[in-house]
Amino acid sequence: MMAVDAAIGDLDATVDGIDTDATTATELFAVVDVLDGQPMLRRSLSDPTAVLADRSGLARRLFGGKVSEATLAVLLHALGESWDSGAHMVAGLERQGIRVALLAAHRDGELARVADELHSMAVIIDETPELEGTLHKSYPVDAKRELIDGLVADKVLPVSRMLIDRVVRTPGRNHSRSLGRMLELAADVAGRRVAWVTVAQPLDEARTARLTKALEAQAGGPVHVHVEIDPKVLGGIHVALGDHVFEATVAARLDQAHRQLISR
């Protein structure tokens, strides 16, 4: 995956230098849908043994005049990267669509609200097994959109609605985890890290502020804290910050005590 990681990093840097907006994101998602639906085209565009100029020419013939110059530029740069497969290239393009949407929200001063709305959707899915089960099934995309529209409708920003749509349209995905990855991208765009905090009871503003300050000291920079309520933790707090996990819950201590007893 090192080659993929390098391709993603290079593409991030390139896209940051292109004048994009929310429309660019919409068009990138449309390109992704075309490539997802046409495996032969996807292979032709990502074939590393084919001459880049030929692949770029094919992309220009197919999408030139149908998408903006910014969208076409992102696609052409993606073709020039080294991908392990066509599927990874398409995933890289979808990731850029997400980043472009989040960058547009950031420029408009709406990124914090978008992050909150994505987090709220993730919580709703986590707390509603029936909803997650329905989204996992191979129902028509329009039916899934209608279901989600009934939940969010005009309650969220258009960018949030577009990003939620990208997550729920695909059967078999872990939807809350996909939303979590979007939140991590949002934090990256804002120059922050994300801390996932699980507690049994809601935190008041003072405790949230103290926790945020402590996590920022740990991370050495700004941290966006997402709090989830889970009565199963019983008490205390569970924090995941990047690769670091801090566990101080009653449930964890009981589990540890149980393991110690049965190991004797």
N, C-alpha and C positions, 0 to 999 in steps of 0.2 A: 504493500500500500504506500510505500515511500514515494513512488513515482506519482501516484494519484495525489498525495499530499502536496508534492511540489507543484503539480499542475494547478491544484486549487489555489495555492498561495500566489503563484504567478498570475492566475486569472483575476484573483482579488485585486492585486496591485494594478493590473491593466484596466479593469473595469472602474476602479476609483478615479482613473484619469479620463473617463468618458463622461460626457454630459448626458446623464440619464434622468428619468423621472418615473412616476408611477405607470405611465403608458408603456415605457420600456419594459417594465416588469410584466405587464399584461401580455405584451408581444412575445417576450421570452417564454412565458408559460404556454402560449399558443404553439411556438416552435417545438417546445418539449413534447406537447401532446401529439404533434405531427410525427415526430421521431419515435415516440413510444408506440404509435400505431402502425409504423412502417419499418419493420426490422431490417429489410434489405437496404433501405435508404440510410438507416442508422449505421449499418455496417460499412456502407460505401463512404460515408462522411468521416468515419473514425478509423478506417483501415490505415494502419501505420506504414504498410508497404506501398500504398498509393502516393503519387506525387501530391504534395500539399496544394500546388497551384491548381491541379485538376479538381481536388476536393473543394477548394475555395470557389472555383468557377461553378461547380455544381450547386453549391449553396447560394451563390449570387443569382443563378438562373431560377432557382426554386423560390427564394424568399425576397430577392431584390424587387423593390416597388410595392411589396406587400407589407413590409415592416419598415420602421424608421431606420435611418443610417446608424443610429446609436445601437439599436438591436442587432443589426447586421454586423456591426463592428464587434460586438460581444461574441456573436456566433463565430465569426472568422478567427478571432483570437483563440476561442475554445478549440477550433479545429487544429490550430498550430501547437497545442499542448500535447504532452505524451500521456495517453490514457491506457489503462489495462484492458479496457473493453468499451464498446459503444454504450453499454449501460452506464458505465462510470462517467462517460462524457455527458450523457443526458442528465445524470444526477448532478454533475457539475454545473450544467446550464440552469437547472431548476434552482440550485443553491444561489446562483447569481441573480435569478429572478427575485428570490426572497430578499437577498441583500439589497438589491436595487430598490425594492419596495420599502424596506426599512430605512435606507438612506434618504429616500424621498420624505418619509415621515419625520426623520430627524431634522431635515432642512426646514420642514413646516412646523417644527416645534411640537410634534404630536407623538414622538417615539415612546415616551413614558406611558401615554394612554394606550397606545397600540400594545405595548408589552403587558400592561395590566389586563387588557381585553383577551389577549392570547392566553395568559395565565388563567383567567377566569374560565375560559373554554376548556382548558386542560383539566381544571378541577371538576367542572361539570361532567366531563367524560369519565374521569376517575371515580366519581361518586355515583354514577348512573350506569351500572353494568348492562342494563337493557340497551342503552344508547350505544355503548361501545360495541355490543354484540351486533346491533343493527348495522353500524358503520363498517364492521368487518365483513359483512355479507356482500355478495356480488349483486346488489341491487343497482338499478340504473342510476347513473350519476345525477340526473335531474331529480330523482326521488330523494336522494341524499341531500341535495341542495335545498329542496323544499323542506325537509326535516330540520336542517340547520337554520334555514330562514325563519322557521317558526320559533326558534330559540333566541336568535340574535337580531334578526330583522333590522330595524333602524336603531338598534341599541348600541351598535359599534360603528367605528369609523370605516369608510370604504376600504382602506388598506387592510384593516383587520379582517374584514369580511372576505377579501380576496385571498388572504393568507390562510384563513380557516378553510376556505373552499379547497385550496391545494392539498390540505391534509386529509380532509374527509372524503375526497373523491376516489381514493385508492383503497380497494378492499385488501384486508390482510395486514395493513399497517398497524403499528402501535401508535394510535393517534395522539395520545397524551405525550408520549415520548417525542414524536415528531414536532409537536408544539413546543416541547422543552428545547429542542435543538434550535427552533426559531428564536426562542427567548435568549439562548446563548448568543446567537448571531446579533440580536438586538443589543445585547450588552456589549458585544464587541464593537458594534457601530458607534455606540455611545462612549466607548473607552472605559467600560466597566466590566467587572466579572459578576457572575450570577451565583448567589447562595440559595440553595433549596433548604428551607427550614420546615421541619415537621414537629408539631406540638399537639398536645391533647386539647388545649383550650386556646382561644384567640389571645394574642399578645396585645397589650395596650400600647399607646403611642410611645410612652416613656421606655418600656422594655424593648420595643422594636428599635428605638433610637440607640439605646445602649448596645444592643446586639449588633446593629449595623456598624457602630463605631468600633466594636471589638473585631468584627470580621474585616473591616477595612484596614485595621492595624495588622491583622494576620496576613492579608493579601498584599499589603503595601500599595493600595490604591482604592479607587471607588468600587463599591460593591452594591449591586441591586439585590435586595432581599425579597424572595418570594416565600410567603408563609402558607403552609398547608395544614389543615386541621385533621387529625386522625386520632380518634379516641382510643385506638388499639395501642398507642404508645404509652397510655396510662398516665404518664407524667414526665417531666424533664423535657429534653429537647434533642432532636436529631438534625445535624447540619451537614450538608454536602456542599463543599466549595471546591470546584474543579476535581482533582484527584484525591482531595483530602476529605475524610468523613469524621465528624465528631459526634460520638454517641454518648448521650447522658440521659437515657430514658429509663423509667422504672421497668418497662417491658424488657429492655436489654439487660438490665441488672438481674432480673428474675431468670432470664434465659441463661445468663452466665452462671448463676448459682445452680440452676438445674443441671447444666453440663458438668459442673464440678462435682455434684453429688453422684451422678451416674458414672463418672470416670473413676470413682474410688473403689 
